[in-house]
């Protein structure tokens, strides 16, 4: 310990050793000491020196510290000191805090070099992963910090080692479940570094339930109101989702988008937002944009957009958009987020069109946003965001484009001027004195015409009133007028920005629209202006305008339908050849794609400009330039014959397109007819099934009628063989005889069943009598038991049921006797009918009357038989109930018999006990007599007891 005091700066007699010597001695102590306490003290001293002597400790002690980590795993304290020392050596955070000269650069070099030395042996990183699994705070926390520092210094190499390590990523995921917030929060920072630019690790982390855990942490910390932990979780979520289609799909399929909605629930009072809340909400909005970024696959983006609409996230974002008191940067990012959520999704675009601002009177959100865009006092980034939102609203939205253009047409303009429309705001911005407003309005209007030839023709109808007393001019003419005036108008901002915006609008408008080209060429000043601009040798700024003028003139040639004699394709080419030169024209046309701002705009749809002066090109316009630049260059060099051939090909293609559209229309109509026919077929099928059921029923009925008819026919044939002259009468008699024979058989059945029922009743009576006798015997043997009374009640109920059965049987017997009498009458009538068969026509008429009566009586007999069958069924039910009652009584009888047997057994046991007692008493008496004691006999005792009882009775009587 004296040695350590000297090392740590304690008083010593000799000269003080240098830092390097001290570190060397401590390293020797760590390597050679056999006592754990000595090694622990030496490592603690190295930790204290590692901040000041970082280089020396790193060079001399790293190997020894790694050896300590390998051999002294059982002592958490020395492991913690070793990990802290390694962290101080490798990490650059301490150097940055000191802010010495050249320290950041030197620290970066040192940290990177020491990290490279440490990870040269991959086992060191694997060892570190094992230590991170330890629950001890003094081991786990330094291990997490050291691993984070290694990833910061040599990220890809450490990522690869962890990736190939068994369960390496899974071990680190357990840090998010640690109950100690310090370790959990540093675990989030570690996973941030681990998931940077590594899709494989991102997928593993995502499938280890990272989304669920991170969203739980964000919710626990208070969503956007949380602290820096929420910020770290959001950054980690961005790492997992950005440019990772698999994780994005997993996030959507796991219904995690629905859990993002509470993040954007802001109250009415939006004043005084903290800086952390602004940061958190900014990151949350960026996370939404990651899921719906235009760079993602279209299918994945569309599914996320629909999910955001269905869960109410888009509605929540629109609420923030229209709220008051929201900070400007949050409002700007919200506009950008809403833009990408609605981009290309018709359902979301329709919803956004229906959103109104909370004003009086309510105004559409699009109109309010356009007001901000054309207002030069608004921040530049906000105006760019509104333009992007408008572009996304119109992207692949023909319905929205039509609504915007319709606000410019004469039939829909509000004459009272009480409300401002989107078209009026765009026109106002297009012709204002602010060059940025001109550019934004021109680009917005160009997006309203994008890939929509019908609206390009509709926009030609727009008329503008320039000044009082002057006739109105068309929008196309006004644009060319402003373009030709150039720098004559005093404008705020860039000189070329307005002209670039107007040229982009005109190029978009005229492309793929021959009618618009004709209108443009109809103004005789337009072509000379364009050729003059292209032919001049202007400065570098004007080269962009020259290139756009060349593009507009090339569009006028390429899409020219030769309807104007003076401006046919061939004449325009000759004009270019004389005044500009073909090579010069193509060179000027190439200025556009070679411009630096063109390359920036072509990268992504969102306008990303550092300043208003750089706002020159639109993303969609760059696509148009790429499409037309080559075909225009070819068109300039083509001869008239080639043009004619091309015209013929174009006409053929147009005819083909017309035929295709015609057939498409026919197919569409046929599809509709097919749908209607399918519906009709389905209804007819259901009706057919119902009719089939009806037909089968009717067929069965017809078959029954046929059987009856055949039966009657057979019977009629038999009768006609015997009595040819009186066929009808014999037919009726045959029917009656058959019915009578059936009735006789039924009567016999009834008699047999009646006798069976009587036999069953007699058996039931015998059973009940036996039960009664048993109950009487049991009642005499054990009258205290409650079950005997229940048996008597059941027997009484049975007696009542038997009485009812007897009365019903008597009624049935009466019915049977009545049927027998009616049967005898029928037989008598039959005997009376037989001798009358050979009588005259009068006798035949009487027999027909008798046959009618017989038929009537036969019907009555059938009804009576039916009634008897119903009574039979009811009797059968009653018999079943009585049999169930008998079964219940038999069960109770068996129970009672069992109880009686038990009682008899108890009585026998008592009798045995009493006999034993009597024997014992007699033995005791005999012993007492032998001893000479006076003993009374049992008879004397009993007579004495009786006398006492008589005396007590006399006393009571006297009282």
KETI-805589 format. One record per residue (C-alpha): residue in one letter; x negated, y, z negated. Coordinates in steps of 0.2 Angstrom, whole numbers, padded with zeros to 4 digits, always signed. Each point is the difference from the previous one (the first is absolute). Layout:
<pts>
aXYZ/...
</pts>
This chain:
<pts>
x+0000+0000+0000/x-0015+0012-0003/x-0004-0003+0018/x+0018+0005+0006/x-0001+0016-0012/x-0016+0005+0010/x+0009-0003+0016/x+0015+0010-0004/x-0010+0015-0006/x-0002-0003-0018/x-0016+0006-0010/x-0016-0009+0004/x-0018+0003-0004/x-0007-0002+0017/x+0003+0009+0017/x+0018-0002+0007/x+0000-0012+0015/x+0007+0005+0017/x+0017-0005+0006/x-0006-0012+0012/x-0011-0009-0014/x+0015+0000-0011/x+0011-0008+0013/x-0014-0013+0004/x-0001-0005-0018/x+0019-0001-0002/x+0001-0011+0016/x-0014-0011-0007/x+0010-0001-0016/x+0016-0005+0009/x-0010-0014+0010/x-0010-0007-0014/x+0010+0002-0016/x+0008-0016-0007/x+0012+0009-0012/x+0016+0006+0007/x+0000+0015-0011/x-0017+0006+0006/x+0006-0002+0018/x+0016+0009-0003/x-0009+0015-0008/x-0012+0000+0015/x+0015+0001+0012/x+0008+0013-0010/x-0016+0011+0001/x+0000-0003+0019/x+0017+0006+0001/x-0004+0016-0009/x-0015+0003+0011/x+0009-0005+0016/x+0008+0017+0003/x-0016+0010-0002/x-0012-0013+0008/x+0011-0007+0013/x-0013-0004+0013/x-0012-0008-0013/x+0014-0011-0008/x+0007-0005+0016/x-0017-0006+0007/x-0007-0008-0016/x+0016-0007-0009/x+0013-0005+0013/x-0007-0018+0001/x+0000-0002-0019/x+0017+0007-0001/x+0007-0012+0013/x-0009-0014-0010/x+0009+0006-0016/x+0017-0001+0009/x-0004-0018+0005/x-0007-0006-0016/x+0009+0009-0014/x+0018-0002+0005/x+0005-0005-0018/x-0004+0018-0007/x+0012+0013+0007/x-0010+0014-0008/x-0016-0003+0009/x+0010-0003+0016/x+0009+0016-0001/x-0017+0010-0003/x-0008-0009+0015/x+0015+0005+0011/x+0000+0018-0006/x-0018+0001+0004/x+0002-0007+0018/x+0015+0012+0002/x-0011+0015-0005/x-0014-0006+0012/x+0011-0003+0015/x+0014+0013-0001/x-0002+0018+0007/x+0013+0008-0010/x-0012+0005-0014/x-0012+0008+0013/x+0015+0010+0007/x+0005+0007-0017/x-0018+0006-0004/x+0000+0010+0016/x-0019+0001+0002/x-0009+0005+0015/x+0001-0013+0013/x+0007-0012-0013/x+0015-0005+0010/x-0010-0006+0015/x-0013-0008-0011/x+0014-0008-0010/x+0008-0007+0015/x-0017-0007+0006/x-0003-0008-0017/x+0017-0007-0002/x+0000-0007+0017/x-0017-0008-0002/x+0003-0007-0017/x+0017-0007+0006/x-0009-0008+0015/x-0012-0008-0012/x+0014-0007-0012/x+0010-0007+0014/x-0014-0008+0009/x+0004-0015-0011/x+0019-0003+0003/x+0000-0010-0016/x-0002+0016-0009/x+0017+0006+0007/x+0008-0017-0004/x-0007+0001-0018/x+0008+0018-0001/x+0017-0007+0006/x-0001-0013-0014/x-0004+0013-0013/x+0015+0010+0005/x+0011-0014-0004/x-0005+0001-0018/x+0014+0008-0011/x-0013+0008-0012/x+0002+0019+0003/x-0019+0003-0002/x-0004-0012+0014/x+0015+0002+0012/x+0000+0019+0001/x-0019+0003+0004/x+0002-0015+0012/x+0014+0009+0009/x-0010+0017+0001/x-0016-0009+0006/x+0010-0009+0014/x+0008+0016+0005/x-0016+0009+0001/x-0008-0015+0011/x+0015+0002+0012/x-0003+0019+0001/x-0018-0003+0005/x+0001-0015+0011/x+0018-0003+0004/x+0000-0012+0015/x-0014-0011-0007/x+0008-0001-0017/x+0018-0003+0008/x-0007-0015+0010/x-0008-0008-0016/x+0016+0002-0009/x+0010-0006+0015/x-0010-0017+0001/x+0000-0002-0019/x+0013-0013-0006/x+0015+0010-0007/x-0010+0016+0000/x+0014+0012+0005/x+0013-0010-0011/x-0012+0003-0015/x+0000+0019+0003/x+0019+0000+0002/x+0002-0005-0018/x-0006+0017-0005/x+0016+0008+0004/x+0009-0011-0013/x-0012+0005-0014/x+0010+0008-0014/x-0015+0012-0004/x+0004+0015+0011/x-0019+0005+0002/x-0004-0017+0008/x+0016+0000+0010/x-0004+0018+0007/x-0018-0004+0004/x+0006-0016+0008/x+0011+0010+0012/x-0016+0010+0004/x-0010-0016+0003/x+0014-0006+0012/x+0000+0016+0009/x-0019-0002+0005/x+0003-0019+0003/x+0014+0003+0013/x-0009+0014+0010/x+0000-0005+0018/x+0001-0019-0002/x+0016-0007+0007/x-0003-0018-0007/x-0002+0006-0018/x+0015+0012+0002/x+0011-0015+0005/x-0006-0011-0015/x+0003+0014-0012/x+0017+0003+0007/x+0005-0018-0001/x-0006+0000-0018/x+0015+0010-0004/x-0009+0017+0000/x+0015+0010+0006/x+0011-0006-0014/x-0013+0004-0013/x-0005+0017+0007/x+0018+0005+0002/x+0004-0005-0018/x-0015+0011-0006/x+0006+0015+0010/x+0018-0002-0008/x-0007-0002-0017/x-0011+0015+0002/x+0015+0011+0005/x+0000-0001+0019/x-0005+0018+0007/x-0001+0007-0018/x-0014-0012-0004/x-0018+0003-0003/x-0016-0004+0010/x+0004-0019-0002/x+0015+0002+0012/x-0012+0009+0012/x-0012-0015-0001/x+0014-0012+0003/x+0006+0009+0015/x-0017+0001+0008/x-0002-0019-0002/x+0017-0002+0008/x-0006+0010+0015/x-0015-0010+0001/x+0010-0016+0001/x+0013+0006+0012/x-0010+0012+0012/x-0003-0008+0017/x+0005-0017-0007/x+0015-0007+0009/x+0001-0016-0010/x+0001+0009-0017/x+0012+0013+0007/x+0012-0014+0005/x-0003-0008-0017/x+0004+0016-0008/x+0016+0002+0010/x+0006-0018-0002/x-0003+0001-0019/x+0013+0014-0001/x-0013+0011-0007/x+0005+0015+0011/x+0016+0001-0011/x-0011+0002-0015/x-0007+0016+0007/x+0016+0010+0000/x-0001+0005-0019/x-0017+0008+0004/x+0009+0014+0010/x+0014+0004-0013/x-0003+0019-0004/x+0011+0010-0011/x+0008+0017+0004/x-0013+0009-0010/x-0016-0002+0011/x-0010+0014-0008/x-0016-0003-0009/x-0006-0016+0008/x-0017-0006-0007/x-0015-0002+0012/x+0000-0019-0004/x+0019-0001+0004/x-0004+0009+0017/x-0014-0012+0003/x+0010-0016-0004/x+0015+0006+0011/x-0012+0004+0014/x-0007-0018-0001/x+0017-0008-0001/x+0005+0009+0016/x-0016-0005+0008/x+0005-0018-0005/x+0016+0001+0009/x-0008+0007+0015/x-0012-0015+0000/x+0015-0012+0002/x+0008+0010+0015/x-0016+0006+0008/x+0001+0002+0019/x-0016-0010+0002/x+0008-0016-0008/x+0009-0013+0011/x+0016+0007+0006/x+0010-0015-0007/x-0007+0002-0017/x+0003+0019-0001/x+0018-0002+0006/x+0004-0013-0014/x-0008+0011-0013/x+0010+0015+0006/x+0016-0010-0001/x-0004-0006-0017/x-0004+0018-0006/x+0017+0006+0007/x+0010-0015-0008/x-0008+0002-0017/x+0003+0019-0001/x-0018+0005+0001/x+0003+0011+0016/x+0014+0009-0009/x-0011+0003-0015/x-0013+0008+0011/x+0012+0011+0009/x+0006+0006-0017/x-0018+0005-0005/x-0001+0008+0018/x+0016+0011-0004/x-0004+0004-0018/x-0006+0016-0007/x-0016+0003-0010/x-0010-0014+0007/x-0018+0004+0002/x-0006+0005+0018/x-0012-0015+0003/x+0013-0012-0007/x+0013+0007+0012/x-0012-0001+0015/x-0004-0018-0004/x+0018-0004-0003/x+0004+0007+0018/x-0014-0011+0007/x+0007-0015-0009/x+0018+0002+0006/x-0007+0003+0017/x-0008-0017+0001/x+0015-0009-0009/x+0012+0006+0014/x-0012-0001+0015/x+0007-0012+0013/x+0014-0007-0012/x+0017+0005+0007/x+0009-0003-0016/x-0012+0011-0011/x+0000+0013+0014/x+0019+0001-0001/x+0000+0001-0019/x-0013+0014+0001/x+0011+0010+0012/x+0014-0001-0012/x-0010+0007-0015/x+0006+0018-0005/x-0010+0013-0010/x+0009+0005-0016/x+0004+0018+0006/x+0016+0009+0003/x+0005-0003+0013/x-0009-0017+0001/x-0012-0001+0014/x-0008-0015+0008/x-0017-0005-0007/x-0007+0001+0018/x+0005+0018+0002/x-0007+0005-0017/x-0017-0009+0005/x-0001+0008+0017/x+0003+0017-0009/x-0016-0003-0010/x-0009-0006+0016/x+0003+0016+0010/x-0003+0011-0016/x-0018+0007+0001/x+0000+0003-0018/x+0001-0018-0005/x-0016-0010-0003/x-0009-0007+0015/x+0000-0018-0007/x+0019+0001-0004/x+0004+0006+0018/x-0010-0015+0007/x+0009-0012-0011/x+0017+0007+0006/x-0005-0002+0018/x-0006-0018-0003/x+0017-0003-0009/x+0009+0007+0016/x-0010-0010+0011/x+0003-0016-0010/x+0019+0004+0000/x+0000+0001+0019/x-0011-0015+0003/x+0010-0013+0010/x+0015+0009-0006/x+0010+0004+0016/x+0016+0004-0011/x-0010+0013-0010/x-0008+0007+0016/x+0017+0003+0007/x+0006+0008-0016/x-0015+0013+0000/x+0002+0004+0019/x+0019+0002-0002/x-0003+0014-0012/x-0008+0010+0014/x+0014-0003+0013/x+0012+0014+0003/x+0016-0011-0004/x-0006-0003-0018/x-0008+0016-0005/x+0009+0008-0015/x+0006+0017+0007/x+0003+0007-0018/x-0018-0002-0005/x+0005-0006-0017/x-0012-0015+0000/x-0017-0002+0008/x-0002-0016+0010/x-0016-0010+0003/x-0001+0005+0018/x+0001+0019-0004/x-0014-0002-0013/x-0011-0009+0013/x+0004+0014+0013/x-0004+0013-0013/x-0016-0008-0004/x-0005-0002+0018/x+0002+0018+0004/x-0007+0008-0016/x-0016+0010-0002/x-0008-0014-0011/x-0010-0011+0011/x+0001-0015-0012/x+0019+0002+0000/x-0001+0000+0019/x-0010-0016+0000/x+0010-0009-0013/x+0017+0004+0008/x-0007-0005+0018/x-0006-0017-0007/x+0016-0003-0009/x+0010+0004+0015/x-0011-0011+0011/x+0004-0015-0013/x+0018+0003+0003/x-0003-0003+0019/x-0012-0015-0003/x+0005-0015+0012/x+0018+0007+0003/x+0002+0006+0018/x+0019+0004-0003/x-0004+0013-0013/x-0014+0007+0011/x+0014+0004+0012/x+0012+0006-0013/x-0013+0012-0007/x-0001+0009+0017/x+0018+0007-0004/x-0006+0010-0015/x+0001+0018+0003/x-0008+0014-0011/x+0005+0018-0002/x-0017+0009+0001/x+0006+0018-0003/x+0016+0010+0001/x+0006+0004+0018/x-0011-0013+0008/x+0007-0016+0007/x-0004-0016-0010/x-0015-0011+0006/x-0002-0018-0002/x-0011-0007-0013/x-0012-0007+0013/x-0002+0017+0008/x-0003+0008-0017/x-0013-0012-0004/x-0009+0003+0017/x+0002+0019-0003/x-0009+0000-0017/x-0013-0012+0007/x-0004+0012+0015/x-0001+0015-0012/x-0014-0008-0010/x-0010+0012-0011/x+0011+0015+0004/x+0011-0004-0015/x-0007+0004-0017/x+0000-0016-0010/x-0006-0005-0017/x-0012-0015+0001/x-0009-0009+0014/x+0001+0008+0017/x+0001-0017+0009/x+0011-0009-0012/x+0017+0007+0006/x-0005-0004+0019/x-0006-0018-0005/x+0017-0003-0009/x+0010+0007+0015/x-0010-0010+0013/x+0002-0016-0011/x+0019+0003+0000/x+0001+0003+0018/x-0011-0015+0004/x+0011-0011-0010/x+0016+0008+0007/x-0005-0002+0018/x-0007-0018-0001/x+0011-0013+0007/x+0013+0013+0004/x+0001+0005+0019/x+0014+0012-0003/x-0010+0010-0014/x-0014+0000+0013/x+0011+0008+0013/x+0006+0013-0012/x-0018+0004-0005/x-0006+0002+0018/x+0016+0010+0004/x-0008+0015-0008/x-0013+0006+0013/x-0012+0008-0014/x-0003-0017-0009/x-0012-0009+0013/x-0010+0016+0004/x-0003+0002-0019/x-0005-0018-0003/x-0012+0000+0015/x-0007+0017-0006/x-0003-0007-0017/x-0009-0015+0006/x-0011+0009+0013/x-0007+0013-0012/x-0016-0003-0009/x+0004+0004-0018/x-0008-0003-0017/x+0000-0016-0010/x+0016+0004-0009/x+0009+0003+0016/x-0006-0017+0007/x+0014-0009-0010/x+0013+0011+0008/x-0007-0003+0017/x+0001-0019-0003/x+0018+0001-0005/x+0004+0011+0015/x-0008-0013+0011/x+0010-0014-0009/x+0017+0010+0003/x-0004+0003+0018/x-0004-0018+0002/x+0016-0005-0008/x+0009+0012+0012/x-0008-0010+0015/x+0002-0017-0007/x+0018+0001-0005/x+0005+0011+0015/x+0015-0006+0010/x-0004+0012+0015/x+0017+0008-0002/x-0008+0018+0002/x-0008+0002+0017/x-0013+0013-0005/x-0006-0011-0015/x-0001-0017+0008/x-0014-0012-0006/x-0010+0002+0015/x+0000+0019-0001/x-0004+0000-0018/x-0015-0011+0003/x-0006+0011+0014/x+0002+0015-0011/x-0011-0008-0013/x-0013-0005+0013/x-0001+0018+0006/x+0000+0010-0016/x-0007-0012-0013/x-0008-0015+0008/x+0004-0018-0004/x-0016-0004-0009/x+0002+0016-0010/x+0018-0004-0004/x-0004-0017-0007/x-0014+0007-0010/x+0011+0013-0008/x+0013-0014-0003/x-0013-0010-0009/x-0003+0015-0013/x+0015-0006-0010/x-0006-0018-0004/x-0018+0006-0003/x+0005+0013-0013/x-0004-0004-0018/x+0017+0005-0007/x+0008-0012+0013/x-0010-0015-0008/x+0006+0005-0017/x+0018+0001+0004/x+0000-0017+0009/x-0005-0009-0016/x+0016+0000-0009/x+0018+0007+0001/x-0001+0012-0015/x-0007+0017+0004/x-0016+0001-0010/x-0008+0017+0003/x-0012+0009-0012/x+0006+0017+0006/x+0013+0008+0011/x-0013+0004+0014/x-0003-0019+0002/x+0018-0003+0003/x+0000-0003+0019/x+0005-0018+0005/x+0015-0011-0005/x-0002-0019-0002/x+0014-0004+0012/x-0007+0012+0013/x-0017-0009+0000/x+0009-0015+0005/x+0008+0009+0015/x-0017+0007+0005/x-0007-0017+0000/x+0014-0007+0010/x+0000+0014+0013/x-0018+0005+0002/x-0005-0014+0011/x+0016-0001+0011/x-0001+0019+0003/x-0019-0001+0005/x+0005-0014+0013/x+0015+0010+0006/x-0011+0015+0004/x-0011-0010+0012/x+0014-0009+0009/x+0004+0004+0018/x+0017+0003+0006/x+0002-0017+0007/x-0004-0008-0017/x+0012+0012-0007/x+0014-0006+0012/x-0004-0018-0005/x+0000+0005-0018/x+0017+0009+0002/x+0007-0016+0009/x-0007-0010-0014/x+0008+0012-0013/x+0016-0001+0009/x+0000-0018+0001/x-0004-0001-0019/x+0013+0013-0004/x+0013-0011+0010/x-0007-0015-0009/x+0002+0009-0016/x+0018+0006+0004/x+0004-0018+0005/x-0008-0006-0016/x+0010+0013-0011/x+0016-0004+0010/x-0002-0019-0004/x-0005+0005-0018/x+0016+0009-0001/x+0010-0014+0008/x-0009-0012-0012/x+0004+0011-0015/x+0019+0000+0006/x+0000-0018+0003/x-0008-0003-0018/x+0014+0010-0007/x+0013-0010+0010/x-0008-0016-0006/x+0001+0006-0018/x+0018+0004+0003/x+0003-0017+0008/x-0009-0009-0013/x+0011+0008-0013/x+0016-0005+0010/x-0007-0018+0002/x-0003-0001-0019/x+0018+0006-0003/x+0007-0012+0013/x-0010-0014-0008/x+0008+0003-0017/x+0017+0001+0008/x-0003-0016+0010/x-0005-0009-0016/x+0016+0006-0008/x+0010-0006+0015/x-0009-0017+0000/x+0005-0002-0018/x+0018+0004+0004/x-0001-0011+0015/x-0006-0015-0010/x+0014+0003-0013/x+0013+0000+0014/x-0008-0015+0008/x+0002-0010-0016/x+0018+0006-0002/x+0003-0005+0018/x-0007-0017-0003/x+0011-0002-0015/x+0015+0005+0010/x-0006-0013+0013/x-0001-0014-0012/x+0017+0004-0007/x+0007+0001+0018/x-0008-0017+0004/x+0007-0007-0015/x+0017+0006+0004/x-0002-0006+0018/x-0005-0017-0006/x+0015-0001-0011/x+0011+0007+0014/x-0006-0014+0011/x+0004-0013-0012/x+0018+0007-0002/x+0003+0001+0019/x-0005-0018+0002/x+0014-0005-0011/x+0013+0013+0004/x-0002+0008+0017/x+0017+0008+0000/x-0002+0009-0016/x-0019+0006+0000/x+0002+0016-0010/x+0010-0008-0014/x-0012-0015-0001/x-0015+0012-0001/x+0007+0009-0015/x+0005-0016-0009/x-0017-0007+0003/x-0008+0016-0008/x+0013-0002-0015/x-0004-0018-0003/x-0018+0003+0000/x+0002+0014-0012/x+0011-0011-0011/x-0013-0014+0000/x-0013+0013-0005/x+0011+0006-0014/x+0002-0017-0006/x-0018-0003-0001/x-0003+0016-0009/x+0014-0005-0013/x-0009-0016-0003/x-0016+0009-0003/x+0008+0011-0012/x+0008-0015-0009/x-0017-0008-0001/x-0009+0016-0006/x+0014+0003-0013/x-0002-0018-0007/x-0019+0003-0001/x+0003+0017-0009/x+0011-0008-0012/x-0013-0014-0003/x-0013+0013-0003/x+0011+0009-0012/x+0003-0015-0010/x-0018-0003-0001/x-0003+0018-0006/x+0014-0002-0013/x-0009-0016-0006/x-0016+0009-0001/x+0007+0015-0009/x+0010-0012-0013/x-0017-0008-0004/x-0008+0017-0002/x+0014+0005-0012/x-0001-0016-0010/x-0019+0003-0001/x+0002+0018-0005/x+0013-0005-0014/x-0013-0013-0007/x-0014+0012+0001/x+0011+0013-0008/x+0003-0011-0015/x-0018-0005-0002/x-0007+0018+0002/x+0013+0014-0001/x-0013+0013-0004/x-0008+0000+0018/x+0007+0013+0012/x-0002-0011+0015/x+0016-0010-0004/x+0010+0016+0001/x-0007+0004+0017/x+0004-0018+0005/x+0018+0003-0005/x+0001+0016+0009/x-0006-0008+0016/x+0012-0015-0002/x+0014+0012-0002/x-0005+0009+0016/x-0001-0017+0009/x+0017-0004-0007/x+0007+0016+0008/x-0009-0003+0016/x+0008-0018+0001/x+0017+0007-0003/x-0003+0012+0015/x-0006-0015+0010/x+0015-0010-0004/x+0012+0014+0005/x-0009+0002+0016/x+0001-0018+0004/x+0019+0000-0004/x+0002+0014+0012/x-0010-0009+0013/x+0010-0016-0002/x+0016+0011+0003/x-0007+0006+0016/x-0005-0017+0005/x+0018-0006-0003/x+0007+0015+0010/x-0012-0005+0014/x+0007-0018-0001/x+0018+0006+0002/x-0004+0011+0014/x-0010-0015+0009/x+0016-0011-0003/x+0010+0014+0009/x-0012+0000+0014/x+0001-0018+0002/x+0019+0001+0000/x+0000+0013+0013/x-0012-0011+0011/x+0012-0015-0001/x+0015+0012+0005/x-0010+0007+0015/x-0005-0017+0007/x+0018-0006+0005/x+0004+0016+0007/x-0014-0001+0013/x+0012-0007+0014/x+0014+0013-0003/x+0005+0014+0012/x-0007+0018+0002/x+0009+0007-0015/x-0008-0013-0011/x-0017+0005+0007/x+0004+0018-0005/x+0004-0005-0018/x-0016-0011-0001/x-0010+0016+0005/x+0008+0009-0014/x-0004-0014-0012/x-0018+0000+0007/x-0001+0019-0004/x+0006-0003-0017/x-0012-0015-0002/x-0014+0011+0006/x+0004+0013-0013/x+0002-0013-0014/x-0017-0007+0006/x-0008+0017-0002/x+0007+0002-0017/x-0007-0018-0005/x-0017+0006+0007/x+0000+0015-0011/x+0006-0010-0015/x-0014-0012+0003/x-0012+0014+0001/x+0006+0007-0017/x-0002-0018-0007/x-0018-0001+0006/x-0003+0017-0008/x+0008-0006-0017/x-0011-0016+0002/x-0016+0011+0001/x+0005+0010-0015/x+0004-0016-0010/x-0017-0007+0006/x-0008+0016-0007/x+0009-0002-0017/x-0005-0018-0001/x-0018+0005+0003/x+0001+0013-0014/x+0008-0013-0011/x-0014-0012+0004/x-0013+0013-0004/x+0009+0004-0017/x+0000-0019-0004/x-0018+0000+0004/x-0003+0015-0012/x+0010-0009-0014/x-0010-0016+0003/x-0016+0010-0003/x+0007+0007-0016/x+0006-0017-0005/x-0018-0007+0002/x-0006+0015-0010/x+0012-0003-0014/x-0004-0018+0000/x-0018+0004-0002/x+0004+0012-0014/x+0011-0013-0009/x-0014-0013+0002/x-0012+0012-0008/x+0012+0004-0014/x+0002-0019-0003/x-0018-0002+0000/x-0002+0014-0013/x+0014-0008-0011/x-0009-0017+0001/x-0016+0008-0006/x+0009+0008-0014/x+0008-0016-0005/x-0017-0008-0001/x-0007+0014-0011/x+0015-0002-0012/x-0002-0018-0001/x-0018+0002-0004/x+0004+0013-0014/x+0013-0012-0007/x-0013-0013-0001/x-0012+0011-0009/x+0013+0006-0012/x+0005-0017-0005/x-0018-0005-0002/x-0002+0015-0011/x+0015-0004-0011/x-0006-0018-0002/x-0017+0007-0006/x+0009+0012-0012/x+0010-0014-0007/x-0015-0010-0003/x-0008+0014-0009/x+0016+0001-0012/x+0006+0017+0007/x+0019+0002+0001/x+0005+0000+0018/x+0017+0003+0007/x+0007-0010+0014/x+0005+0008+0017/x+0018-0004-0004/x-0001+0009-0017/x-0008+0015+0009/x+0013+0001+0013/x+0014-0001-0013/x-0008+0014-0010/x-0002+0011+0015/x+0018-0003+0004/x+0006+0005-0018/x-0010+0016+0001/x+0008+0004+0016/x+0018-0003-0008/x-0005+0011-0015/x-0005+0014+0012/x+0016-0001+0009/x+0010+0001-0015/x-0009+0016-0006/x+0003+0008+0017/x+0019-0004-0002/x+0001+0008-0017/x-0008+0015+0006/
</pts>
